[in-house]
């Protein structure tokens, strides 16, 4: 067989293996397909009876994503619940359940490679944060860096103007809001330090929120565009040493909350 034909054959086989590997992740497992559109409480009991253990749940504004691990089949699945019912069940990479993936699939290799580029053991972001996009190692690493910065309230540091970093930062901020929503009336303060409550300024017109912040002793310190059309505004109050983050889209404020002091540094 001529060398050129051998090379074409090898490439065709490699591509088909990648497609079939990624395609398998896109499917609903056959043993769980009957649970789509079932009420969450009933479906959870069925998941457990079929050998799945809930690993963790992550919420978005309109849905919840629960990752389940099956130790017998070495399989991680993601369930999206909306309006109290299982809307989608999907096989995802084992790394989403913090498990090793020995399948040799492309996505598994990308997750391992991205973590290695950042010096991490595992990725903090999950497949639903990345919206199942086909990112390579470097893009995944940029997303992860942005996600961790947003999640842990670190300054936006997109030094190479990466879309993936910006998208990851937005997802990290969203996740932080979900995880800290219980303390909306207190921010990140404690003890007897002076504090200005700003929790009433979310879900308002942007001009109203800006005006109220200025009346309460805040001045604009920084601003930037985030992914998905959001804008971030950072306000600093010198007397209380508070940095406040405002996220808006168009003329409406979707979030107001405490940020680290370093985020307000220009």
N, C-alpha and C positions, 0 to 999 in steps of 0.2 A: 504494500500500500504506500503511495507517495507520502512524503512528510507533510505536505500541505493538507492533504485529506486527513491524516492522523491528527494534526493540530485542530482542524475544524471539528472533528469527531470528539476530541477531548473537551473542547470548549462547549459543545452542545450538551455533552453529558454533565459537565460541571454546572451549567446554567439550569438544566432540568432538575438537578439535585437541589439547587438553591431554591428554585420555584416551588418544588414539592415540599421542601422543608418549611418554607415560610407559609405555604398554602395550608399546611396541616395546622399551623397556629391560628389560621383565620376561621377554622371550622368550629361549630358547636360539637363537643364530644357526644358520640352516639348514645352513651349511657345517661346523658343529661338533657337530651333534646326535648323530652316530654315536660321539663320543668319551666320552659320558657312561657311566660305569661301567667305563671302560678303565683298565688299570694306568697310574699316573702316568708312569713312564719311557717307555712306548710312546706315550702320548698327547702327551707333550711333543715327541717327534720329529715327530709328525703336525702339531702346532700350528706348528712351525717350517717344515715343508714347505708349509704353506698360507699362509705370509706373515706369521705372527705372531711378535713378538719379546717375550720376557719383560721386563717393566718392573720389577717388584719383587714380593716375597713377604712377607706378614705372617702370623704364626702366632697362633693362639688356643690354649686349653688342649687342644682335641680336634680341631682342623682347621687346615689351611693355606690361605690365600687368595693366589692368584697373579694379578696383573694383566698382561694381554697387550695389546700395541698392534699394530694392523695399519695401516701407513702408506698402503697402497693404498686401503683402504676407509675410512680415517679413523675407525677403530672401536676402542674399548677394551672388552675383555671380562674378566670376573672368573671364575676357576676355584676352586671349593672342593674341596679334596682331603681325604679322610678314609679312614683305614685303607689308604692306598696307592693309592686309586682316585679318579678324577674323579667326584665326587658331583653337582656342579652347574656348569653353564657359563652365564653370564648377561651380556648386554650391559649396560654401565654407562656413566655419563657420561665423556666424554673427560678431564675434570679428574682422574679417578682415575688416569689415566696421565700426568698433568701436561701435557696437551695442550689446545689451544684447542678449544672446542666451538662450531661455527657452525650447529648444527642449529636453534637458536631454541627448543629445548624448555624447559619450565618448570624442570626440575631443573637444567639448565645455568645458567639465569638466577639461580636461587636460590644456587648455588655461587659464582657471580661476585659477587652482591650481598652474601652473607655475608662473603666475604673482604674486600670493600670496607669493610664496616662495622667491621672490625677493623684496617683498614689493612694487609692482607696481600696478597701477590701470588697465592698459592694456598692451599688448605686442606691441613693436615697429616693430618687424619682422612679416612678413605676410607668408601665406601658401606657396607662390611661392619661398620665400627665403629658406624655409625648404624643398622645393621640394616635398611637400605632404608626407613626411616620417611619419611613425607611431611611433612617439616619446612619451615616457611617460612624466609625470610631471617634473621629475628631469632632464631628457634629454632636454626637451623643455626649462627649466629654464637655463640650461648651454648654449644652443644655443643662447638664448636671451641675456644672459650676454656677450657672445662673440660678438654677433651682435652689441650691443650698444657700446662696447669698440671699435670695428672697425669703426663703423659709426661716433663716436665722437672723433676719433683720439687718443684714449687712449692706453697706453702700453699693449702689449700682456701679459695677466696674467692668464695663464692656470695652476693654482696651483695644480690641481688634474689630469692633463694629459687627459682631456676629449676630445674625438673626436668631440662631439657636440659643445663644446666651440670653437675649432679650425675652424670648418666649419662655425659657426656663425660669427666668427671674419672675415673670408674671405668674407662672404656675406656683412658684414657691411662695409668693405673696398671698395668693389665693389660699394655699394650704395653711399658711400661718393664720390667716383670718379664721378659717374653720377650726383650727386647733385651739385658738385663744379667744373664741367668741364669748366664752363664759366670763371673761374679765373686762367686758367692754366698758363698764362703769368705772374701772379703776386704772386702766392702762397698765403700765409695768412698774407703777410706783408702790412704795411701801413706807412704813414708819411715819414720821411727822414732817417730812419735807413738803414745802409749798407745791401745790399742784392745781392746774386748771383743767377742769373736766371739759372734754370736747366731744363726748359720745353722742350728743344731741345734734351734731352737725352733719351726720351722714344722711343719705337719702334726701338731699336738698339741692336746690339750684346752686351751681358753682359760685355765682356772684354773692349769694347769701352767705355761704360758708366762708368765702374769703373775707368778706366784710366782718363777720363775727370773730374770726380769728384775729384780725387786726385790732378789733375792739378789746379783745381779751389779752392783748400784749404780745401777739405773735407777728413776726415779719417773715416775708418770703426769703428762704435761704437757697433753695435749689429747685430745679424743675427738669423733667425729662419725659420723653415719650417711651411708653412700654409697648409690649406686643398687644395684638388684638384691638388696636385702636384706643387703648387706655393712656391717660396722662397721669404722671405722678408729680405732686407738688409737696415740697418739704418746708415746713414753717418752724421757726425757732423762737422760743420765748426766753430772753436772756435772764429775766428775774427768777424764773422757776427752773431754768436749765432744761426745758422740755423741747424735744423735737417731735413734731407731729407730721404724720404722713397723710396726704389726701390723694385719693385716686378717683379720677373722673373720666367720663366718656361723653363727648359732646358738651352739653351744658348741665349734666347731672352728676352729682357726687355719689359714688357707690360705696366708698369706705373712708373712714377717718379713724386713725389710731396712733398709738405711740410708735416712735421709731428710735433707733439708737442715736446718741448725740453725734457720732461720727458721720451719720447719714446727712446731717445738716451742714456739714463743712463743705464749702465751695471748692 
